[in-house]
Amino acid sequence: MMETVHFFRNISGKVSRYVRVSAFIGVIYAGLLCGGCERGSDNVRREPEKEENGGRDEVKPNKPGDDPRPGPSDKEPDFSVELSDDGVRYSGPELVMRFDYGGILVKIHADGRREMVDLDGDSRVVFSAGERQPDSLHVGPTLTVNGIGVSLKTVRMKKQTAEAVWYHIVDSDDKSHVIVVP
């Protein structure tokens, strides 16, 4: 009988050690599985970033008289039709002059002004682009139509080739002018 008791003692020691080790490994494995469930790539919880300036925009609107630069919400009008026509011309709200119609002369002055004159003497356009900025907006442009100066809001160069330069001009009344000059 001593042998039987000794046999069960050895077996019970081995079994209980096996059960304890297995249980310990099972608990660790279950903990890893449960802990990983919350941190899966589908359930990423991100804290919203706190805005240091209370949510106010850093970009301030232009003051009257400031240089009007286009913003992200400003939409440029479709200019593709104008760009596909390479004829030297001026097109404004009240006047259209095209070099290819005949009777229109274009003069390039030494100071960079471009002048379009109708040979009948009825119409004259004088344009100076001023200084171009890196974003194609121009500073200091002037436009005179039939001797009357036009108050300009923006002048933007849209395209330049070896033959001509396309400008989109917006006056202070938000009316568009297009001038294509050599």
Salt bridges, closest charged atoms under 4 A:
GLU38 OE1 - ARG45 NH2 3.64
ASP67 OD2 - ARG69 NH2 2.76
GLU76 OE2 - ARG156 NE 3.82
GLU76 OE1 - LYS158 NZ 3.23
GLU82 OE1 - ARG89 NH2 3.03
ASP85 OD2 - ARG89 NH1 3.67
ASP85 OD2 - ARG98 NH1 2.74
ASP100 OD1 - ARG98 NE 3.01
ASP111 OD2 - ARG113 NE 2.91
GLU115 OE1 - HIS109 NE2 2.65
GLU115 OE2 - ARG124 NH1 2.11
ASP135 OD2 - ARG69 NH1 3.19
ASP171 OD2 - HIS177 NE2 3.01
ASP174 OD1 - LYS153 NZ 2.73
